[in-house]
Amino acid sequence: MAVDLFLCETKKQIYMKRLILLIVLLTIISVSKAQIALEQTYPASATLTELSLSGYKYYLMDVTTNQCRIYNTDYSLWKTIPLSVPSGMYLYNIKYVSETLFNTDTKTELAYTYYSYDTILLYSTYYTKVIDEDGITLLSIPGCSFVDVIGGGELGTKLLAYIYDYSLAYYTVNTSVYSLPGSLPLGGSRDMGEEFLKKAYPNPASSVVSIPFKLPDGTNSAWILLSNGSGQVLRNYHVDRTFHELVIPTGDLSKGVFLYQLKTGKGIIDSGKLIHD
């Protein structure tokens, strides 16, 4: 009887050891699967979009070469679209890399914006174009620095273009509404880079800086905060949907790095860095 009890206890111990070992192995496998893994690094600002015909693609904005390069999900190059930018102007943004949104053919299309900056009068001039992959211009909008596509419903798909004239002492803002033949897929990218705050310019700044912004859907007012390197809020600007760019003087700021943030009722939703020299 004693031998039987000993063997029984031994079998229980072996079983428990095997069970513990199995649990440890399963835990290790689970943890290894949950790890964040780097898949690819692009040498420029990139994002993911869903094309209505060709599926998901990555695309990047190469400011140096004025190109939009589009990659397959296996990171192989799919298409390169040259962007015509006049001399003295600079590529600013690419939006809505798509198919059948701006046209009904099968060609890839996109909207892009470029600008120039007057270093004497301290204002920017923008220009937005919609082109296809062959470089054919589908739409030109002088003065437009920001476009937004609103789709679906009984009104169809609309392109809203925000047109600024900063050459005036009190700059003007106009909104042009265009009807589009297509619509965005559910996964179609809406913007490139930051979602609500664009890059401040000029950056570095010396006397004045402009901060383009966009409010989230359902939000009609917010605040743009300017903080120093220690996190101390130096300025607090109330913004709303009547304009899409905040212009602030910086001449009284000390030299260094500052943080600008967009704050809504839900807290800080986006931020960027500003260098003041």
N, C-alpha and C positions, 0 to 999 in steps of 0.2 A: 504493500500500500504506500509506504513512504517513497519507494522508487517511482511509483506511478505519479505521486504528487510532485516529485522533483522533476520528472519529465514534462509534466503538464505545465509547471511554472516555467521551465526552460523554453517550451514552445511558445508560451505567452510572451516571454521576453524577446524571443527571436521575432515574433510577429510584430510586437510593438516597435522594435528597432527598424524593421523593414517599413512599417507604416510611417515612422518619423522620417526615415530616409526618403520615402516617396514624397512626403509633404515638402521636404526641403528642396528636392529636385523640381517639383512642380512650381514652387515659389521662385526658384532661380530662373526657370523658363519664363514664368509670367513677368518677372522683373525685366528680363532681357528683352522681351517683346515690347515692353512699355517704354523703353529708352528712346529719347529723341535722337534721330540720326540725320546728319547732314547728307543731302543727296546731290546738291549742285550749287555752285557759286557763279553768279553772272557778274561781269565787269561793269555793270551799269544798273540803273533803276529798272526793275522788272516786276511784272505782275502776271496773274493767271486770268484767262478769259475763256468763255465758252462760245464757239462759233456755231451758228445754226446748222451748217452743213458739214464742217470738218471736225467738230468736237472741241475738246479742251486743248488750249495752246498757251504757252508762255510767250510774253512779248516784252521787249525792253526798249528803252529810249536811250540812244547813243547821241549825246549832245555834241561830242567832238566831231563825229562824222555825219551828223544830221541824218540818221537812219532809224527806222523801226525794224528790229530783227525779231522774227517770230520762230519759236521752237516747238517741236513736238513734245509730248509728255515723256519721251525717252531722252529728251534734251538734245536731240539732233536738230540741226538747222532746217527749217521748213521754207521760209521766205524772208527776203530782205527787201524792204520798201524804202527807197531814197525819198527824203523830204526836202523839198525846195525851200530854202531859207535865204532871203536876200542878204547881200553883203552888209555888214554893220548891224545885223539883227541876229537873235539867238533863239534856239529852240527852247521852248518853255514847258510844253506839256503835250502828251498824247492821250487821247481818250477814245473809247468805243471802237476798238479793233473788232471788227464784226463781219458778218456776211448777211446779205439781204436786209440790212437795216436802212442804209442810205440809198440803195438801188435794188433792183429785182434780179440782177444777174448773179452769177456764182463767184464773182471776184471779191477778194478781201478789201475792205474799206476801213478808213479811220478818220478821225478828226485830230488835227494838231494845231498848236498855237505857238507863235514866235513873237518876239518883242525887241524893241530897241530902248535904250535909256539915255535921256538927255542929261549929261553930267553938269550942264550949266544951269538949265531951268529946273532940273531935278524932277522930271516926270517920265513915265514910260508910255510907249505907243505899242499897241498890240494888233495882231492880225491872226485870224483863225481860218483854216481851210479844211474842207472835207474832200478827200481824194480816194481813188481806188488804187489797187496794187500796181497799175501801169502808170501812175502819176497823173491820170486824168482828173481835173478839178471838177467836183460835183457841186461845190458851194464855196463861195468866198465871202468872208464877213470882216471888213475893215473895222478896227477898233475893238473887236471882240476878244476879251481875255478869258472868258469862261463859258462853257456850254453844258447843258444838262438835258438828258433825254428822259421824258416822262411817258410811259407807255401803257397801253391797255385801256379797256373801257370803251364806252360808246364814242368818245372823242378821238380814238385812234392814238397813234404815237406822235408826240410832239418834240421838237428840238427847241429849247429855250436858249437864246444867245444874249449874253449880257455885254453891252457895248459901252465903253467908257471914253470920255474925252478929258484927259488930264491936262491939256494945254490951257484950259480955262482956270481962272483963279478959284472958282467954285465948280469943281468938275461935275460933269453930267453923267447920268446913267440911263441908258435906254435898253429895253428888252424886246428882242425880235422873236416871234414865234413862227416856226416852220413846221409844216406837216411832213411826216416821213412815210415812205411806202411800207416799211417793215416794222419789226419790233425786236427787242432784245430777248434772248433765251433767259431762263430763270437764273442761270449761272453766269450770264454775261457781265463782264467787269464794267463798272461805272466810272472808274477813275484810275489814275496811275499815281503810285506813291501814296502820300498822306491823304486820308479820306476827307477831313474837314479843314485842315490848315495847309495852305500851300507854302512854298518856301518864301521867306521874307526877302525883299530886295530893296536897295542894294545890300549885299551882305558879304563883306563887312560894310557897316554904315558909319557915317560921320556926322551928318546933320539931320537926316530924315530917313525913315524906313517905311515901306509899305508891306502890310501883312494881308494877303488874300485869304478869305475864309468862306466856308459854306456851313450853314446850320443844318443839323439833322432834320429829317422829316418829322413834322409835328412840333418842332421847336421854333418859336417866333422871336425869341430874344435870348441873349447870352452875354458873356463877359470875356474879354481878352485881357489876361493878366501879364504883366511884365515883371519878372523877378531877377534879382542878382544871383551871383554864384552861391550865395549862402541860403538861398530859398526865400529871402525877404521880398514880399510883393511891393514893388515901387510904384506901379501904376495899375489902374483898374478901369477898363473902357467898356461901356455898355454898347452892344451891337445888336442889330436886328436885320430883318429881311429887306430893308429899304436900300441897302448897299451891300457889297460883297468884298470890300477891301478897306482896311483900316490904315490910314496914313498918320504917323505920329512923329513929332520932332524928337531928335535924340541928342541935340547939341549939348545938353546939360548932363548927359550921362558920362561917367568915368570910362576909361578904356577897360575892356575886358569882355567876358562872355556872359550873356544874359539869356534867360529862358522866357519864351512867350508861350502861353497856354490858352486854350479855349475851354471855358467853363460854362456848363449848363446846370439846370436844376439837379442833374444826376451826378454832378462833379466834373472833374477834369477829364475831357474826352480826347484831347489831342494836344501836342506840344511841338515846339521847335527851338532851335538855338540861333541866337543872334550875336554876332561879333561887332563890338563898337570900337572904332579906332580914332 
